[in-house]
Amino acid sequence: EEYGRISGYGGRTHTPFVDGDLVLISYLSTGWGRDHGIPRHRYYAFDKRTGELVWVSTPGGPPKDTTYATPVMAEVDDRRAMIVGDADGSIYALNVATGQKLWGFKLSQRGINSAPVTDGRYVYASHSEENVDNTSMGRVVAIDLAGKGDITASNEVWRFDNHMVGYTSPVLHGGKLYVIDNSANVHCLDAASGAQLWEHNVGTVGKGSAVYGDGKLYVPEVNGGFTIVDVSGDGPKTL
């Protein structure tokens, strides 16, 4: 109530994220004054010890959805930055010390709900709505982290189109990127090129993010299934 949070469908916010002395959270908000009157997806940094507000950042345009994409941390232009999926359909890099927008990448016609991942050089992000530059639904993309301003045209490394990965966070390990689409198909991509190495179904609806351990993917599925997939070889094997 103090910061004008808009409670959208499901009351969505991402998981609170702690970095150094800051607790980071974001949500749609509107309030009094020139800077906060317009409804936008805003990012808030609080002192983790006192709860005092440190900064507010509004990097994007009109929100298309309420979202719950948790940020990840990376180095951008020698600054510690958080990489976020915004309600306007873009991916942004924000200076975590100040909230300043370092760059933006337009990805989707709707809000971003799947959390990005990074290897320190690229950031990998996905969505399951209409793309900004064609009418296909869904995309997985690799974005070069080094850049300033609008990097949509300049920093795309590769894309994997027509695959709707709108809820689950990608899993990155050993040069491979594992993504679970909305129909619970696991796609293994070469992280450097985006080439698909294999595809493997584990159920009906994919929403819970997978984790990797000991050569295996642990994959939850909406309808109550939980699958352990051996990915240590050339192809997948359900255990």
C-alpha positions as CSV (number, residue, x, y, z in Angstrom):
1,E,0.0,0.0,0.0
2,E,2.8,2.4,0.8
3,Y,4.3,2.2,-2.7
4,G,1.1,1.8,-4.7
5,R,1.4,-1.8,-5.7
6,I,-1.1,-2.9,-8.3
7,S,-2.5,-6.4,-7.4
8,G,-2.9,-8.1,-10.8
9,Y,-4.0,-11.6,-11.6
10,G,-2.6,-13.9,-9.0
11,G,-1.0,-10.9,-7.2
12,R,2.3,-11.6,-9.0
13,T,5.7,-10.6,-7.7
14,H,8.9,-12.4,-8.2
15,T,10.8,-14.0,-5.3
16,P,12.6,-11.4,-3.2
17,F,16.2,-11.3,-4.3
18,V,19.1,-10.4,-1.9
19,D,22.3,-9.0,-3.3
20,G,24.9,-7.5,-0.9
21,D,23.1,-5.2,1.5
22,L,20.0,-4.9,-0.8
23,V,16.7,-6.7,-1.0
24,L,15.3,-6.4,-4.5
25,I,11.7,-6.8,-5.5
26,S,9.5,-5.6,-8.4
27,Y,5.8,-5.2,-9.3
28,L,3.4,-3.0,-11.1
29,S,2.7,0.2,-9.2
30,T,1.1,3.6,-9.5
31,G,1.2,6.5,-7.0
32,W,1.2,10.3,-6.5
33,G,3.6,12.6,-8.3
34,R,5.2,12.9,-11.7
35,D,7.6,10.0,-11.4
36,H,5.2,7.4,-10.1
37,G,1.7,8.4,-11.3
38,I,1.7,6.3,-14.5
39,P,1.2,2.5,-14.0
40,R,4.5,0.8,-14.7
41,H,6.6,-2.2,-13.7
42,R,9.0,-0.8,-11.1
43,Y,12.0,-2.2,-9.3
44,Y,12.6,-1.4,-5.6
45,A,15.8,-1.8,-3.6
46,F,15.5,-1.8,0.2
47,D,18.3,-1.9,2.8
48,K,18.1,-5.5,4.0
49,R,18.8,-4.5,7.7
50,T,16.4,-1.6,8.1
51,G,13.9,-1.8,5.3
52,E,14.7,1.7,4.2
53,L,14.1,2.4,0.5
54,V,17.4,2.9,-1.4
55,W,16.2,3.4,-5.0
56,V,13.3,2.9,-7.4
57,S,13.8,2.2,-11.1
58,T,11.3,2.3,-13.9
59,P,13.1,1.1,-17.0
60,G,10.2,0.1,-19.2
61,G,7.1,1.3,-21.0
62,P,3.4,0.4,-20.6
63,P,3.1,-3.0,-18.9
64,K,1.4,-5.8,-20.8
65,D,1.1,-8.2,-17.9
66,T,1.9,-8.6,-14.3
67,T,5.1,-10.7,-14.1
68,Y,7.2,-12.9,-11.8
69,A,10.5,-13.2,-13.6
70,T,13.2,-13.4,-10.9
71,P,16.4,-11.4,-11.8
72,V,19.9,-12.7,-12.2
73,M,23.2,-10.9,-11.6
74,A,26.0,-10.2,-14.1
75,E,28.8,-7.8,-14.9
76,V,27.8,-5.2,-17.5
77,D,30.3,-2.5,-18.5
78,D,32.3,-3.2,-15.3
79,R,29.2,-2.6,-13.2
80,R,27.3,-5.2,-11.2
81,A,23.9,-5.4,-12.8
82,M,20.7,-7.3,-12.4
83,I,19.2,-8.7,-15.5
84,V,15.4,-8.6,-15.4
85,G,12.4,-9.6,-17.5
86,D,9.9,-6.7,-17.6
87,A,6.1,-6.5,-17.9
88,D,6.6,-4.6,-21.1
89,G,8.1,-7.6,-22.8
90,S,11.8,-6.4,-22.7
91,I,14.9,-7.7,-20.9
92,Y,16.8,-4.9,-19.0
93,A,20.1,-4.6,-17.3
94,L,20.0,-2.3,-14.3
95,N,22.9,-1.0,-12.2
96,V,22.2,-2.7,-8.9
97,A,23.8,0.1,-6.9
98,T,21.6,2.8,-8.4
99,G,18.8,1.2,-10.4
100,Q,20.1,3.0,-13.6
101,K,19.1,1.3,-16.8
102,L,22.2,0.1,-18.7
103,W,20.5,-1.4,-21.7
104,G,17.3,-2.8,-23.0
105,F,16.4,-5.7,-25.4
106,K,12.9,-6.0,-26.9
107,L,11.7,-9.6,-26.8
108,S,8.0,-10.2,-26.5
109,Q,4.6,-8.5,-27.2
110,R,3.6,-9.4,-23.6
111,G,5.3,-9.6,-20.2
112,I,8.3,-11.8,-19.4
113,N,7.6,-14.5,-16.8
114,S,10.5,-16.9,-17.1
115,A,13.6,-15.9,-15.3
116,P,16.8,-15.4,-17.4
117,V,20.1,-17.2,-16.8
118,T,23.6,-16.1,-17.7
119,D,27.1,-17.5,-18.1
120,G,28.7,-14.1,-17.6
121,R,29.1,-13.4,-21.4
122,Y,25.5,-14.1,-22.7
123,V,22.1,-13.9,-21.0
124,Y,19.5,-16.5,-22.1
125,A,15.9,-15.5,-22.0
126,S,12.6,-16.9,-23.2
127,H,8.8,-16.3,-23.6
128,S,5.7,-17.9,-25.0
129,E,3.8,-14.9,-26.5
130,E,4.0,-13.2,-29.9
131,N,7.4,-12.0,-30.9
132,V,8.1,-8.4,-31.5
133,D,9.5,-8.8,-35.1
134,N,7.3,-11.7,-36.5
135,T,4.0,-13.4,-35.8
136,S,5.5,-16.7,-34.5
137,M,4.7,-17.6,-30.9
138,G,7.6,-18.0,-28.4
139,R,11.3,-17.6,-28.6
140,V,14.5,-18.5,-26.7
141,V,17.3,-16.0,-27.3
142,A,20.9,-15.5,-26.4
143,I,21.9,-11.8,-25.8
144,D,25.5,-10.5,-25.6
145,L,25.8,-8.7,-22.2
146,A,28.2,-6.0,-23.4
147,G,26.2,-3.0,-24.7
148,K,24.5,0.3,-23.9
149,G,21.1,1.7,-24.7
150,D,18.7,-0.3,-27.0
151,I,20.7,-3.4,-28.0
152,T,17.8,-5.2,-29.7
153,A,19.3,-5.0,-33.1
154,S,22.9,-5.3,-32.2
155,N,23.3,-7.9,-29.4
156,E,21.2,-10.9,-30.4
157,V,23.6,-13.9,-30.7
158,W,21.0,-16.5,-31.8
159,R,17.3,-17.2,-31.6
160,F,15.2,-20.4,-31.3
161,D,11.7,-19.5,-32.5
162,N,8.3,-21.2,-32.5
163,H,8.9,-22.8,-29.1
164,M,6.8,-21.4,-26.3
165,V,9.0,-21.3,-23.1
166,G,6.9,-18.9,-21.1
167,Y,7.2,-20.1,-17.5
168,T,10.2,-22.2,-16.8
169,S,13.7,-20.8,-16.3
170,P,16.4,-22.2,-18.6
171,V,19.0,-24.5,-17.1
172,L,22.6,-23.9,-18.3
173,H,25.4,-26.5,-17.8
174,G,28.4,-27.7,-19.7
175,G,27.8,-25.6,-22.8
176,K,24.2,-26.8,-23.1
177,L,21.0,-24.9,-22.5
178,Y,18.0,-26.9,-21.4
179,V,14.5,-25.3,-21.8
180,I,11.1,-26.8,-20.9
181,D,8.3,-25.5,-23.1
182,N,4.7,-25.0,-22.1
183,S,3.8,-28.5,-23.3
184,A,6.5,-30.1,-21.1
185,N,8.9,-30.8,-23.9
186,V,12.6,-30.6,-22.8
187,H,14.8,-29.0,-25.5
188,C,18.6,-29.3,-25.3
189,L,20.3,-26.5,-27.2
190,D,23.9,-25.8,-27.9
191,A,24.5,-22.7,-25.8
192,A,27.0,-21.2,-28.2
193,S,24.9,-21.6,-31.4
194,G,21.3,-22.2,-30.4
195,A,21.2,-25.5,-32.4
196,Q,18.8,-28.1,-31.0
197,L,20.6,-31.2,-30.0
198,W,17.5,-33.2,-28.9
199,E,13.9,-32.9,-27.6
200,H,12.3,-35.1,-25.0
201,N,8.7,-35.0,-23.6
202,V,8.1,-35.4,-19.8
203,G,4.4,-34.7,-19.5
204,T,1.6,-32.3,-20.5
205,V,2.2,-28.8,-19.0
206,G,5.6,-27.3,-18.2
207,K,5.6,-24.6,-15.6
208,G,8.0,-25.5,-12.8
209,S,11.7,-24.9,-13.5
210,A,14.0,-27.8,-13.7
211,V,17.3,-28.2,-11.9
212,Y,20.5,-30.0,-12.9
213,G,22.6,-32.3,-10.7
214,D,24.9,-35.3,-11.2
215,G,24.3,-35.5,-15.0
216,K,20.5,-35.4,-14.5
217,L,17.6,-33.0,-15.0
218,Y,15.0,-33.0,-12.3
219,V,11.8,-31.8,-14.0
220,P,8.4,-31.0,-12.3
221,E,5.2,-31.0,-14.3
222,V,1.9,-29.3,-13.6
223,N,-0.3,-32.5,-13.5
224,G,1.7,-34.1,-10.6
225,G,4.5,-35.7,-12.5
226,F,8.1,-35.4,-11.5
227,T,10.7,-36.8,-13.9
228,I,14.4,-37.5,-13.6
229,V,16.1,-37.4,-17.0
230,D,19.6,-38.6,-17.5
231,V,21.3,-36.1,-19.8
232,S,24.9,-37.2,-19.3
233,G,25.1,-39.0,-22.8
234,D,24.4,-37.9,-26.3
235,G,20.6,-38.2,-25.8
236,P,18.1,-38.1,-23.0
237,K,16.9,-41.1,-21.0
238,T,14.0,-41.0,-18.5
239,L,15.0,-42.7,-15.3
